[in-house]
Structures are given as structure tokens and as C-alpha cells.
Amino acid sequence: MTTTTTRPATAEERARLEAYLSPRAKAKPAWAAAVMLAVPLTFALFLFLNMLLDGLVPAAVRLLLAVAIGGGGAWYYGQRMTAQHEETLRPAPEVQELLRKDLADGRVAVARYEVEAVVKVAADRPRFVGTTWFARLRGGSVALLVQPALEEAEFNGEFPATSFEIATGEASHHFVSLTRTGEKVAPVKVRAPLSDDEWEELGDEADAPVPFAWDEVLARAAANPLRAKG
């Protein structure tokens, strides 16, 4: 079963909401391009300064000027491209408004799950789908857990468990934390990624109940085992 309550957001949860609002690129691809630009630019500047200042300024000074101008231009280019890249990572304006509301209110919604068993659904990387989970809740209902942060929680040993809490922004519904409150539990089965037909059957509503019973979850997992590649 699941129960939902609200509480004040912790400092870490507020930081996560702020990170959604102002994301930082994990990689800096623009800097590789900036370096590739800096080398030929500096060389070209050095040749130009040699022709312009030959006999007037020592070669070492001409080289330093070329490095300073070329490096400065490349640094500006890298900064500009990185800022543009990070701007593309920002959520849509309406989502930003919801995140600001969450930060202003300072509260999160906490869903507590009481779990009897889980089936792990392998990630489908080519289609940008992470690991998902079918959970049999106390009381007999079945839930599909799709939060991408569950992969990190599994890696950290916090998931799956017999009970856990998932905190999200009240307005934005963005994930901010997972807390294990029960014993660790191993999945009863690990199955291949869901098919297009299964995703269509499950629908787009993240919190909607799974439209089939636990026995059907187990049967489909047995019919679609995770096979080793190669």
C-alpha cells in the first residue's frame, strides 16, 4: 500500500529542486572545441605578429601576446558555448514556474510504499528508458515505479526494500529523495525491457495503477527473461 503526506523540505531536497531549475552540464563538450580553436588561432596570431612587429618586439613577447589573445578568445568561446548548452537543459517555462513554487512553499510530498515483492525490468538504453520496477504492495495492488533516481538508490543499497519513502516537489512532482525505512529485498525476477505494446497498455500516467494483477506480472517476466548479450 502507499500513503502520501507532506513535510518541510530538507536542505538537500531544496538543493535538488534548485538543480532542476538551474541544471549544470555533466560534460563540457564546448571546451574541447575551444581548445581545438585556440591552437590554430594562436599560431595564426603569432605569424601575424611576426610580420607586424618583427624587429620591434622580441619574439618571446610576440609569442606571449599570441597566446594571451588566442587563449582569451578561446576561453570566451568556451564560456559562451557552455552557457548556451546549459540553457538547452533548462526545463520548460511552465515547469520552471512549478519548481519555483515548490521552492517558495518549502514543502515536499512524501509517498510511503509498503512492498511485499518486486520484479526488476531491465533498462532499455537505446530507447533512453532506465530500469523500472513492478512492486506488489501490501494489500495486493501493483505499482510501476519509473523514477530514474531509483537506479542510483539501487546502486547505493537503498532500493528495493520492504518499505521506503519517495519525496517529490508538491507542485512539480520532481524527485528529490528516497529513504529506505524497511529491510532490503531482492527482486523475485529480472525481466527484459517492456515492449511498446506493454508501455501502451500501462499508459503515460506515472501514478496510475497497473492494469493487471501480480500473477500476470510474474507470468510476463517468465515469458520475457533477461538474456545475456552475445
N, C-alpha and C positions, 0 to 999 in steps of 0.2 A: 504494500500500500504506500501511498505518498501523502504527505501533509505539507502545506505551504504556510509559512509565516513571514513576517518582516522584522528587520532589526537594523540598527545603525551600521553603516559600512565601516570596516576596519581601514586603517591607513593603507594596507597592501591592496585592498579591494578598490579604494579610491584611486590608487596609482594605476591599477589595471584599467579602470574606466578612462583615466586621462590618457593612457597609452593608446586606447582605441580611438580617442579623439584626435591625438597628435601622433600618429604612428611613425616609427623610425625604420628605415630600410635596414634589413639584416646584413645585406651585402651592399657594397658601394661600387657598382659597375662603372659609374661615371669617372671614378678616379683612375681606372685602368686606361680609359680613353684620354684622360687628361695627361697622363704620363706619356702615352704614345704621341700626343700632340706636342708636349714640351720638348722632346728630344729634337725633332726636325726644326721646330721653331727656334730653339736656342742656337742650333747650328747655322740656320739661315741668318739669324741676327748677328752672329759672330762674323760671318762672311761680310755682311753689310757694313758692320762697324769697322772691319779691317779696311775696307775700301774708303770709308768716310773719314776715319781717324788715323789712318796709317801715318806714322811719323810724328803724330801729335800726342797720342796717348799710348802708354805701354801696352803690350799685348795682354799681360795679365789683367789689367784694368778693363780692357775691351772684353775679355772673356767673362769677367765678373759682371759687367753690365749686361752682356747677352744672357747669362744665367739668371740674373735678377729679373730682367724684363720677361724672358721666356717662361721662367718658373712662376712669376707672378700672374702672367696671363693664363697659364695652365691651371694654377690654383683657383683663380676666379671662375674659369670654365667649369672646373670640377664642383665648386660650391654651387654654381648656378644649376648644373645638371642634376646634382643630388637633391636640391630643393624641389626641382620640377618632378623628379621621380617620387619623392616623399608626398608631394601634393596629390599624385595619382593614387596613393594608398589611402588617402583620407576617405572616410565613409561619405555617403550622400548627405546633402544638407539636412534632409528631414531626420536622418539617423543622428547626425551631429546634434540636432536640437534635442532629441531624446536623451542622448548621453549627457548633455549639459543639464538637463532636468534631473537626471539621476545624481549628478554631482551636487547640484543645488539642494536637492532634498536630503542627500546624505544617507539614504536607506537602500537596502537590498532585499530582494525576495529570496527566501530560502526554502527550497523543496527538499524534504527529507524522504529518502527512499528506504523501505524495508524489503529486503530481497531474499528470496529463497534459492534461486539458481539463475545462472546467466549462460548465454550462448554468445560466443565471440564471432563476429563477422569480419573477415579479413579486409584490409584496406584495398581499395581499387585505385592505385596510384595513377594509371594512365587517364582515368576519368576524374582525378582530383577528389576522390572520396576517401576519407580516412577510416580508421577502424570504428565500427559501430557494434552495438550490443543489444541483444534481446534480453530482457530481465523479467523473470517471473516474480511478481510482487506478492507479499503476504496478502492473502485474500483472494488470490487466484488470477488477478488481471495480469496482462502482459504489456510491457512498455518497451519502446525502441529508443535507445539512448544514442544520440548522434553528435554530442558536443565534441569538437576537435580536441579540446583540452583533456579529454579522458585518456588520450594516448600518453600525454605527459604524466597524468596521475597514475596510469598503469606502470609506466617506467619507474616512477618514484615509490611504487609499492602501496599506493593509497587506494587503488581500484583494481579489480572489483572487490566488493565487500558485502557483508550481510546487511549493513546499513551505512548510509553516507548522506551527506548534505551537499547540494549544489546551490551556490548563491549566484544570482544574476541581478543586473540592474532592473529596478522595478518597471521603468518605462521602456528602456531599450531592449531588455531581455538578454543583454550581452553577458556571457560567462565571466565571473570574477574570482570564484574559488570553489574548491572541492575539499570537504573534510570527511575523513573516514571516521565513523563512530561505532563500527562493529568489527567483527573478525574478517580477515581476508578470506576470500573464497575463489577457488579455481573454476574456470568455465567447464560446464559439463560436456560441451562440444565446441569445436572450432570449425567454421564452415567457410566456403568460398564466398567472394563478394556477391551481393544481391544483384539479381538480373534487372533489366529495365522493366520487365513485367511486374516484378515484386515491388520495385520502387513506386510504380504507378498504382499498384494495389494499396500500398501503405500511405500514399498521398504526401503532400507537402507540409502538413500540419505537424510540427515537431512534438507537440504535447498531446496529439490525438491518440486514442487507444489503438493498439494493434488489432486489426480486424479478424484475427484468427487466434485459436487457443494455443496453449503451451505445447500440447501434444503435436500440433501442426508445426510449430517452430522446430521441435526436435526431429520430426519426420523430414522436414525440408533440409535441416542441417545434415542428416544422414544421407540424403539424396544428393547433396552438394558438398562433399567433403573438401577440405583444403588439401590440394595435392602439391607436392614439391615440384618446383620448376626444373625442367631439364630431364 
